[in-house]
Amino acid sequence: MEELNKVIGVENISGSLTEAINHLANDKKWRVRMTVIDYSIIMAKIMGEKLFQEKFGNLCLSWLDDDVYAIREAALKNLKEITAILGSKWAEKYVLPKLFAYQTHSNYLFRINPLFAISSIAPLLSQEALEEKVMPFVLNQMADKVPNIRFNVGKCLKVMIPLIKSESLKSAAMKGLTQLGSDPDFDVRYFSAKSETTSK
């Protein structure tokens, strides 16, 4: 695709390949879908924010809903690289709303997606987004009934605390870690204590 871009231009590439890529991205065999995910980074590089979002933005985010864990994991990892290419404004406009929507998902395996993604892309987001949108969302996840969600909140806070400037939010995050440190679940207490120690 990179070589074709030099010869025929990005508009021609996106026009001729969009249908084929979308078809392969929905293939019944998950390994085929995985290959398309791997190439999404190249598409972001050659297309830029506007064209990528128009042609493949929704597709890129739809992989987070895949039934196969390996696909969801690969899609989450790619978000960091695509955000680095397309910029924080793209992530804040299109990715964050998708992640926040998982908060009410009935399956905890999907509710955990935002915590993995935020831990990965947080250093690339603006201070405004971190403080006004992301941190409140993460702190709210502390109330989840599933221990696996709660101890990943601790891991996520460990990443975010050094990134935010607001002293009140930092204080709220540290209080959150202290609260998780008294959680009934052993794993939640363990990971929260570990995160609290390294965040001080």
C-alpha positions as CSV (number, residue, x, y, z in Angstrom):
1,M,0.0,0.0,0.0
2,E,2.8,2.4,0.8
3,E,4.4,1.7,-2.6
4,L,1.1,2.1,-4.4
5,N,0.5,5.4,-2.6
6,K,3.6,6.8,-4.2
7,V,2.4,5.8,-7.7
8,I,-1.4,6.2,-7.8
9,G,-2.1,8.3,-4.8
10,V,-4.1,7.8,-1.6
11,E,-7.5,8.6,-3.0
12,N,-7.3,5.9,-5.6
13,I,-6.0,3.4,-3.1
14,S,-8.8,4.1,-0.6
15,G,-11.4,3.9,-3.3
16,S,-10.3,0.6,-4.8
17,L,-9.5,-1.2,-1.5
18,T,-12.2,0.0,0.8
19,E,-14.7,-2.6,-0.2
20,A,-12.2,-5.4,-0.2
21,I,-10.8,-4.4,3.2
22,N,-14.2,-4.1,4.8
23,H,-15.1,-7.5,3.4
24,L,-11.9,-9.1,4.8
25,A,-12.4,-7.4,8.1
26,N,-15.7,-9.3,8.6
27,D,-14.3,-12.6,7.5
28,K,-15.5,-15.6,9.6
29,K,-11.9,-16.7,10.2
30,W,-10.4,-14.6,13.0
31,R,-6.9,-14.8,11.6
32,V,-8.0,-13.0,8.4
33,R,-9.5,-10.3,10.6
34,M,-6.3,-10.1,12.5
35,T,-4.3,-9.5,9.4
36,V,-6.5,-6.6,8.4
37,I,-6.0,-5.1,11.9
38,D,-2.2,-5.3,11.4
39,Y,-2.6,-3.2,8.2
40,S,-4.8,-0.5,9.8
41,I,-1.6,1.3,11.0
42,I,-0.3,1.5,7.5
43,M,-3.7,2.8,6.3
44,A,-3.6,5.5,9.0
45,K,-0.1,6.6,8.0
46,I,-0.9,7.0,4.3
47,M,-4.5,8.4,4.6
48,G,-4.3,10.8,7.5
49,E,-7.0,11.6,10.0
50,K,-9.9,12.8,7.7
51,L,-9.7,10.0,5.1
52,F,-8.9,7.3,7.6
53,Q,-11.9,8.1,9.7
54,E,-14.2,8.4,6.7
55,K,-13.1,5.0,5.3
56,F,-12.0,2.9,8.2
57,G,-12.6,4.7,11.5
58,N,-15.8,2.9,12.4
59,L,-14.3,-0.4,11.3
60,C,-11.2,0.2,13.5
61,L,-13.4,0.7,16.5
62,S,-15.7,-2.2,15.7
63,W,-12.9,-4.7,16.4
64,L,-13.2,-3.8,20.0
65,D,-16.6,-5.6,20.0
66,D,-15.2,-8.8,18.4
67,D,-16.1,-12.1,20.0
68,V,-12.5,-13.3,19.8
69,Y,-10.3,-12.0,22.6
70,A,-7.2,-12.0,20.4
71,I,-8.9,-9.6,18.0
72,R,-10.0,-7.2,20.8
73,E,-6.5,-7.3,22.2
74,A,-4.9,-6.5,18.9
75,A,-7.3,-3.7,18.3
76,L,-6.6,-2.2,21.7
77,K,-2.8,-2.3,21.0
78,N,-3.3,-0.7,17.6
79,L,-5.2,2.2,19.1
80,K,-2.0,3.6,20.7
81,E,-0.1,3.5,17.4
82,I,-3.0,5.0,15.4
83,T,-3.5,7.7,18.0
84,A,0.2,8.5,17.7
85,I,-0.3,8.9,14.0
86,L,-3.6,10.7,13.8
87,G,-3.3,12.8,17.0
88,S,-5.0,13.3,20.3
89,K,-7.9,15.2,18.8
90,W,-8.9,12.1,16.7
91,A,-8.8,9.9,19.8
92,E,-10.7,12.3,21.9
93,K,-13.4,12.8,19.3
94,Y,-13.9,9.2,18.1
95,V,-12.2,6.7,20.5
96,L,-13.1,8.0,23.9
97,P,-16.9,8.0,23.4
98,K,-16.6,4.4,22.2
99,L,-14.6,3.5,25.3
100,F,-16.9,5.2,27.7
101,A,-19.9,3.5,26.2
102,Y,-18.6,0.1,27.5
103,Q,-19.2,1.2,31.1
104,T,-22.8,-0.2,30.9
105,H,-21.9,-3.4,29.0
106,S,-23.4,-6.5,30.6
107,N,-20.2,-8.5,30.0
108,Y,-17.2,-7.5,32.1
109,L,-14.8,-8.6,29.4
110,F,-16.0,-5.6,27.4
111,R,-16.2,-3.3,30.4
112,I,-12.5,-3.9,30.9
113,N,-11.6,-2.7,27.4
114,P,-11.5,1.0,28.3
115,L,-9.1,0.5,31.1
116,F,-6.6,-1.3,28.9
117,A,-7.0,1.3,26.2
118,I,-6.7,4.3,28.5
119,S,-3.6,2.9,30.1
120,S,-2.1,2.7,26.6
121,I,-3.1,6.0,25.1
122,A,-3.3,8.3,28.1
123,P,0.2,9.7,27.5
124,L,-0.9,10.8,24.1
125,L,-4.1,12.7,25.2
126,S,-4.5,16.3,26.0
127,Q,-4.4,17.5,29.6
128,E,-8.0,18.7,29.2
129,A,-9.3,15.3,28.1
130,L,-7.4,13.5,30.9
131,E,-8.7,15.7,33.6
132,E,-12.3,16.4,32.4
133,K,-13.2,13.1,30.8
134,V,-10.8,10.3,31.4
135,M,-10.0,10.5,35.1
136,P,-13.7,10.9,36.2
137,F,-14.5,7.8,34.1
138,V,-11.7,5.7,35.5
139,L,-12.6,6.7,39.1
140,N,-16.2,5.8,38.4
141,Q,-15.1,2.3,37.5
142,M,-14.0,1.6,41.0
143,A,-17.6,0.7,41.9
144,D,-17.7,-2.2,39.4
145,K,-18.8,-5.4,41.0
146,V,-16.1,-7.5,39.2
147,P,-12.7,-7.6,41.0
148,N,-10.9,-7.9,37.7
149,I,-12.2,-4.5,36.7
150,R,-11.4,-2.9,40.0
151,F,-7.7,-4.0,40.1
152,N,-7.3,-2.8,36.6
153,V,-8.6,0.6,37.8
154,G,-5.6,0.6,40.1
155,K,-3.2,-0.2,37.2
156,C,-4.8,2.5,35.1
157,L,-4.5,5.1,37.9
158,K,-0.8,4.3,38.2
159,V,-0.4,5.4,34.6
160,M,-2.5,8.5,34.9
161,I,-1.5,10.1,38.2
162,P,1.9,11.3,36.9
163,L,0.3,12.7,33.8
164,I,-2.3,15.0,35.3
165,K,-1.5,18.4,36.8
166,S,-4.7,19.0,38.8
167,E,-3.8,18.5,42.5
168,S,-7.4,17.8,43.4
169,L,-7.7,15.0,40.8
170,K,-4.3,13.6,41.9
171,S,-5.6,13.6,45.5
172,A,-8.9,11.9,44.4
173,A,-6.9,9.3,42.5
174,M,-4.6,8.5,45.5
175,K,-7.7,8.3,47.7
176,G,-9.1,5.9,45.2
177,L,-6.1,3.7,45.4
178,T,-6.3,3.8,49.2
179,Q,-9.9,2.7,49.0
180,L,-9.1,-0.1,46.6
181,G,-6.3,-1.1,49.0
182,S,-9.1,-2.1,51.5
183,D,-11.1,-4.0,48.9
184,P,-12.5,-7.4,50.0
185,D,-10.7,-9.1,47.0
186,F,-7.1,-10.0,47.6
187,D,-6.0,-9.3,44.0
188,V,-7.6,-5.9,44.1
189,R,-5.8,-5.1,47.3
190,Y,-2.5,-6.4,46.0
191,F,-2.5,-4.5,42.7
192,S,-3.8,-1.3,44.3
193,A,-1.1,-1.3,46.9
194,K,1.5,-1.9,44.3
195,S,0.1,1.0,42.2
196,E,-0.2,3.3,45.2
197,T,3.5,2.7,46.2
198,T,4.8,3.4,42.7
199,S,2.6,6.5,42.3
200,K,3.9,8.4,45.3
